[in-house]
Structure formats: structure tokens, C-alpha cells
Amino acid sequence: MKISFKKTYNFAVISALYVSIFATLLGMILAKTIFKAPFKSLMLFGIFFIFIFYFFSFLVIQYRVERFIYRRVKKIYDDISLLESSTFFSQPITTDMEALTREVKKFATDKKLEIEMLKVREEYRREFLGNVSHELKTPLFTVQGYISTLLDGAMDDKNVRKKYLKRAEKGVERLIYIIEDLDMITKLEVGDLNLEFSEFDIVELIQNVFDLLEMKADKKKINLSFGDNDIQPIFVYGDKDKIQQILENLIVNSIKYGKEGGLTEVSVIKLTKRKVLIQISDNGEGIEKQNIPRLFERFYRVDKSGARSEGGSGLGLAIVKHIIEAHKEKIYVESEFGIGSEFSFSLTKAKSNIS
């Protein structure tokens, strides 16, 4: 790497001035004391001597700065160059200690932030791998247990064989479900999942989701309804299947964590001329404040025990977030523990619906 050297003369100029003034005054005092030189001669001597001494001092000090200090400063730059910091080398090497200190301090601050970010990522990576391992091990061990039991002799009993094979099948289905969700979220993150945009009625789509989840809601006696009973058709522009997946995930969560005999309400609010806001609110368990920032992480569980018994891959909200971001839209969460939660996301109106 070629490094240019920016010369600075401030140190040499000021240092040479101090040295030459001190040496000249000392010489004048000695000349007056020892040789009894007259005042006029002393002044001429002083003027001549200060210029000669200043010039000599400046050359020596500047040379020493460039040779002695520069070599050490260059070694600092060379050592730091191993870290390949592009910002640090945007300017030439300087022997100005103030500028160098400022650059090194900035470099150290940037590196500290990078290290802290890497620690956070490493912690997330470990937690993610642990969660993936747990999610995959549970159905795998279940399938393995049932198959081992059948191989150990239970296969001869027709009823037991059928029951265990069905349970093993459910375990395999759960594995496939988790892997498909992982595949989808990976494609969403790298932008490989193509969205098929079209105009559709969001109100009709919400009603379709209500119909699909009606039986699930009935088991907990949860009522699914619109926030406005007199809601009119509203056409939006997006990937209909993916928006349906968002609605299903959010409404299933509201049922899963809802109270027995509770309410899940969906509202469509006209935000601006071009935007609508879809709100899914419930009066369920709610979410503790410290958990809200991590809700959309993969495999993150608010309820570490109960959530798994309710099923799901643990990727639902992460997928929701990525689908919404792929639509260039936003998702919002408001929740109060013990009171309920509200998830909302924006969508762009269809051109035919803009008025």
C-alpha cells in the first residue's frame, strides 16, 4: 500500500524560535558579562545570531521530526493497515500529533463499535443455532421413538402400528413445515423470492382468513370480527397470497395467545390518499415490554414453554416482517402485558381505489 507523507512545520517553527531566542539571550548576557560589549554591538550580534541560529535549529528539528517521529508514525499506520480500515487511510500520513491523535481515536472508536456489533451477532448466531437445533430435534426424536417402538415388535399389532405411523407422519410434517419456513425466510432475506403483485380486495381477503380460522377460534371461544361492521371493499396492490399468509400468521397468534372467550378484531384504516393500515388487535395475554424489540427474530419465543405446545415453527413473525419489507411497507407493534396486543402494517392502495 502506497502511503503519502504530509509534512507539517508547526512543531519545528515554534521549537526553533524558542531555542534561538533562548540561545541568543544567553549569548548576549555572556558577551555583556565577559567581554563588556557595548549595547549597540550586542544588538547587532543578537539580530545576526538569532537568524543564523533559528535557521540552523529549524533544519535540525524538522529533519529529526521527519526521520525520528515519522518512522514511528509510519509503523503505527503499517500496523493498522493490517486491519484494512479504508477510513483511516483516506488522508495522508501526518506528523501533526493532534491530527494523528484525532484519527487514531476515531479509528479506535469505529473498531470498538465493530467489535460490539460482532459480539451481538455472535450471540444471536449461537442463540439461533440453539433454537434451530431444538426445533428440529423435537420432531426428529418423536419420529425416531415411534419407529424404534414399531421395529422392536409393536409392528405386529395392527392398531398400534397405525397409531404410531400416524404420529410419526405428524412429526415428519412438522419437520417439513419448519424447513419450508426456513427456506422461505432465507429467500426473502436474499431477495430470491419473487412477489406476484396484483390488485385485490383486502376486506374480502380478511373475511376468507376468518373463514379458514373459524374452527380454530371456536375451540377457545374467540370471536373474529371487523372493527367496523359497515366496512366497504378496499382494493390494495400487493402479492395476495403473501398478504394472506401475513394475516393468517397474525390472526393465528392472536388466537394462540388469546383469552378464552376473547376477541380478535381486524380494522382497515385509510391512512393517506395512497396508503391503508391493517390492524389486528386482541384482548389476550399481551407482550412484556422487554420482549417487543425481539418479536421478529427467527425462533424467538415470548413464552418459552407454552409457545411450543401450541405448535408453529417459531418463524411466523420473522416471515411476516420480511414479506412486509419486500412490499416496501412497515409493520408496527403495540402491546400491554395482561391487556392485549395490536399488530398493524401498511399497504399501498390500488390505483383504481385512489380518490
C-alpha positions in Angstrom: 0.0 0.0 0.0 1.5 3.4 -1.0 1.2 6.0 1.7 1.9 9.7 1.1 3.5 11.8 3.7 2.0 15.1 4.6 4.8 17.4 6.0 3.9 19.7 8.9 6.3 22.5 10.1 4.5 23.9 13.1 6.5 22.0 15.6 9.8 22.8 14.0 8.9 26.5 13.6 7.9 27.1 17.2 10.6 24.9 18.7 13.4 26.6 16.7 12.0 30.0 17.7 12.2 29.1 21.4 15.6 27.6 21.1 17.0 30.5 19.1 15.6 33.2 21.4 17.0 31.4 24.5 20.4 30.9 22.9 20.6 34.5 21.6 19.7 35.9 25.0 22.2 33.6 26.7 24.9 34.7 24.2 24.1 38.4 24.7 24.3 38.0 28.5 27.6 36.2 28.3 29.0 38.7 25.8 28.0 41.6 28.1 29.3 40.0 31.2 32.6 38.6 29.9 33.6 40.9 27.1 31.9 44.0 28.3 30.5 44.5 24.8 28.6 47.8 24.2 24.8 47.8 23.8 24.9 48.6 20.0 27.3 45.7 19.3 25.1 43.4 21.4 22.0 44.3 19.4 23.8 43.7 16.1 25.2 40.4 17.4 21.8 39.4 18.7 20.0 40.0 15.4 22.6 38.2 13.4 22.9 35.4 15.8 19.1 34.8 16.2 18.6 34.5 12.4 21.5 32.1 12.0 20.6 30.0 15.0 16.9 30.0 14.1 17.6 28.7 10.6 20.0 26.0 11.8 17.6 24.9 14.6 14.7 24.8 12.2 16.5 22.5 9.8 17.8 20.2 12.6 14.5 19.9 14.4 12.5 19.4 11.1 14.9 16.8 10.0 14.7 14.9 13.3 10.9 15.1 13.3 10.7 13.6 9.8 13.3 11.0 10.5 12.6 10.1 14.1 8.9 10.7 14.6 7.8 9.9 11.0 9.3 6.4 11.1 7.4 5.6 14.3 4.2 7.1 13.0 4.6 5.2 9.8 4.9 2.0 11.8 1.6 2.8 13.5 0.0 3.2 10.1 1.6 0.0 8.8 0.3 -2.0 11.9 -3.2 -0.6 11.5 -3.1 -1.3 7.7 -3.4 -5.0 8.6 -6.9 -4.2 9.7 -7.7 -2.7 6.3 -9.5 0.4 7.6 -10.4 2.4 4.5 -11.5 5.4 6.6 -8.2 5.6 8.4 -6.2 5.8 5.1 -8.4 8.4 3.4 -5.8 11.0 4.3 -2.0 11.0 4.0 0.3 10.3 7.0 0.9 13.4 9.1 3.4 14.1 11.8 0.9 16.5 13.4 0.3 14.8 16.7 -3.1 16.5 17.2 -4.3 15.3 13.9 -2.8 11.8 14.4 -4.4 11.5 17.8 -7.8 12.5 16.4 -7.5 10.0 13.6 -6.4 7.2 15.9 -9.1 8.0 18.4 -11.7 7.9 15.6 -10.3 4.6 14.3 -10.4 3.1 17.8 -14.0 4.2 18.3 -15.0 2.7 15.0 -13.3 -0.6 15.8 -14.9 -0.7 19.2 -18.3 -0.4 17.6 -17.5 -3.1 15.1 -16.3 -5.4 17.9 -19.5 -4.8 19.9 -21.6 -5.4 16.8 -19.7 -8.7 16.1 -20.3 -9.8 19.7 -24.1 -9.1 19.3 -24.1 -11.1 16.0 -22.1 -13.9 17.6 -24.6 -14.1 20.5 -27.5 -14.1 18.0 -25.8 -16.8 15.9 -25.4 -19.0 18.9 -28.9 -18.5 20.1 -30.3 -19.1 16.5 -28.3 -22.3 16.1 -29.5 -23.5 19.5 -33.1 -22.7 18.6 -32.8 -24.4 15.2 -31.3 -27.5 16.9 -34.2 -27.6 19.4 -36.9 -27.1 16.8 -35.5 -29.9 14.6 -34.6 -32.3 17.4 -38.1 -32.4 18.9 -40.0 -33.8 15.9 -36.9 -35.9 14.9 -36.8 -37.7 18.3 -40.5 -38.1 18.2 -40.4 -39.8 14.8 -37.4 -41.9 15.9 -39.1 -43.0 19.0 -42.3 -44.2 17.3 -40.3 -46.0 14.5 -38.0 -47.7 17.1 -41.0 -48.9 19.1 -42.5 -50.4 15.9 -39.2 -52.1 15.0 -39.0 -53.5 18.5 -42.1 -55.5 18.0 -45.1 -53.2 18.1 -45.5 -53.5 14.3 -47.3 -56.8 14.8 -50.2 -55.1 16.5 -52.2 -53.5 13.6 -53.9 -50.8 15.8 -50.6 -49.8 17.5 -48.8 -49.8 14.1 -51.4 -47.5 12.5 -51.5 -45.1 15.5 -47.7 -44.8 15.7 -47.3 -44.4 12.0 -49.8 -41.5 12.0 -47.9 -39.9 14.9 -44.6 -40.3 13.1 -46.2 -38.8 10.0 -47.2 -35.7 12.1 -43.6 -35.4 13.2 -42.3 -35.5 9.6 -45.0 -33.0 8.6 -43.7 -30.6 11.3 -40.1 -31.1 10.1 -41.2 -30.2 6.5 -43.1 -27.2 7.9 -40.1 -25.9 9.7 -37.8 -26.5 6.7 -40.2 -24.8 4.3 -40.4 -21.8 6.5 -36.6 -21.6 6.8 -36.3 -21.9 3.1 -38.9 -19.1 2.6 -37.3 -16.7 5.1 -33.8 -17.3 3.5 -35.2 -16.5 0.1 -36.9 -13.4 1.5 -33.7 -12.2 3.1 -31.6 -12.6 0.0 -34.3 -11.3 -2.3 -34.8 -14.5 -4.3 -38.5 -14.9 -3.6 -40.4 -13.2 -6.4 -43.6 -11.5 -5.4 -46.6 -11.6 -7.8 -48.3 -8.2 -7.5 -51.9 -7.7 -8.3 -54.9 -5.6 -7.2 -57.3 -7.3 -4.8 -59.9 -6.5 -2.1 -58.2 -6.6 1.3 -61.6 -6.8 3.1 -62.6 -9.9 1.1 -59.2 -11.5 1.9 -59.6 -10.8 5.6 -63.0 -12.5 5.5 -61.5 -15.5 3.8 -58.9 -15.8 6.5 -61.7 -15.5 9.2 -63.5 -18.5 7.4 -60.3 -20.5 7.4 -59.6 -20.0 11.1 -63.1 -20.1 12.4 -62.9 -23.6 13.8 -59.5 -22.8 15.5 -61.0 -19.7 17.1 -64.2 -21.6 18.2 -62.1 -24.0 20.2 -61.2 -21.1 22.5 -64.5 -19.3 22.0 -62.7 -16.4 20.4 -64.7 -14.1 18.3 -63.2 -13.0 14.9 -64.7 -9.7 13.7 -64.1 -6.5 11.8 -63.5 -3.3 13.7 -66.1 -1.6 11.5 -69.3 -3.6 10.9 -70.1 -1.4 7.8 -66.7 -1.8 6.1 -66.6 -1.3 2.4 -64.4 -3.1 -0.2 -60.9 -1.6 -0.3 -58.6 -2.6 -3.1 -54.8 -2.7 -2.5 -51.8 -3.6 -4.5 -49.5 -6.4 -3.4 -48.9 -10.2 -3.5 -52.3 -11.6 -2.5 -51.0 -15.0 -1.3 -48.2 -13.4 0.8 -50.6 -10.9 2.3 -52.9 -13.7 3.2 -50.0 -15.5 4.8 -49.3 -12.4 6.9 -53.0 -12.2 8.0 -53.1 -15.9 8.9 -49.9 -15.7 11.0 -51.0 -12.6 12.9 -54.6 -13.8 13.5 -53.4 -17.3 14.5 -51.0 -15.7 17.0 -53.9 -13.6 18.4 -55.9 -16.8 18.8 -53.0 -18.8 20.2 -52.3 -16.2 22.9 -55.8 -15.0 23.3 -58.0 -15.4 26.4 -60.8 -18.0 26.5 -63.9 -16.2 25.2 -61.8 -13.3 23.9 -61.9 -11.1 20.8 -59.7 -10.7 17.8 -60.6 -7.6 15.8 -59.3 -6.6 12.3 -59.6 -3.0 11.1 -58.7 -1.4 7.8 -57.9 2.3 8.3 -57.4 4.8 5.5 -54.1 6.4 6.3 -53.4 8.7 3.3 -54.5 9.0 -0.2 -52.2 6.1 -1.2 -51.9 4.0 2.0 -54.1 1.9 4.2 -53.3 0.4 7.6 -54.4 -3.1 8.6 -54.7 -3.5 12.3 -55.1 -6.9 14.1 -55.9 -6.4 17.8 -56.8 -8.7 20.6 -57.5 -8.7 24.4 -55.2 -11.6 25.1 -52.1 -12.1 27.2 -50.2 -9.1 25.8 -46.4 -8.9 25.5 -44.0 -7.7 28.1 -42.1 -4.6 27.1 -38.7 -6.2 27.1 -39.8 -8.8 24.6 -41.2 -6.4 21.9 -37.9 -5.5 20.3 -37.1 -9.2 19.6 -40.5 -10.3 18.4 -39.5 -10.6 14.8 -36.3 -12.6 15.4 -36.3 -16.1 14.0 -37.3 -18.7 16.6 -37.7 -16.1 19.3 -40.3 -17.2 21.8 -42.1 -14.9 24.2 -43.4 -17.8 26.2 -40.6 -20.4 26.1 -42.8 -23.3 27.3 -46.3 -22.6 26.2 -45.5 -21.5 22.7 -44.1 -24.8 21.7 -47.1 -26.7 23.0 -49.2 -24.5 20.7 -47.2 -25.6 17.6 -45.8 -23.4 14.9 -42.3 -23.2 13.5 -41.2 -20.1 15.5 -40.6 -18.3 12.2 -44.1 -16.8 11.7 -43.4 -13.2 12.7 -39.9 -13.2 11.1 -41.6 -14.2 7.8 -44.3 -11.6 8.3 -41.7 -8.9 8.8 -39.7 -9.9 5.7 -42.8 -10.1 3.5 -43.9 -6.6 4.5 -40.4 -5.3 3.9 -40.4 -6.9 0.5 -43.5 -4.9 -0.2 -41.6 -1.7 0.9 -44.1 -1.3 3.8 -43.9 -1.1 7.6 -45.1 -3.2 10.5 -45.9 -1.8 14.0 -46.5 -3.4 17.4 -48.2 -2.1 20.4 -48.8 -4.2 23.4 -49.5 -4.1 27.2 -48.9 -7.1 29.3 -52.2 -8.6 30.6 -54.3 -6.2 28.4 -53.7 -7.3 24.8 -51.7 -6.6 21.6 -52.1 -4.8 18.3 -50.1 -5.6 15.2 -50.5 -3.3 12.2 -49.0 -3.0 8.8 -49.3 -0.6 5.9 -50.3 -1.4 2.3 -50.5 0.6 -0.9 -53.9 1.2 -2.4 -54.7 0.0 -5.8 -54.7 2.8 -8.4 -58.4 2.2 -9.1 -59.0 2.8 -5.3 -57.1 6.1 -5.0 -59.6 9.0 -4.8 
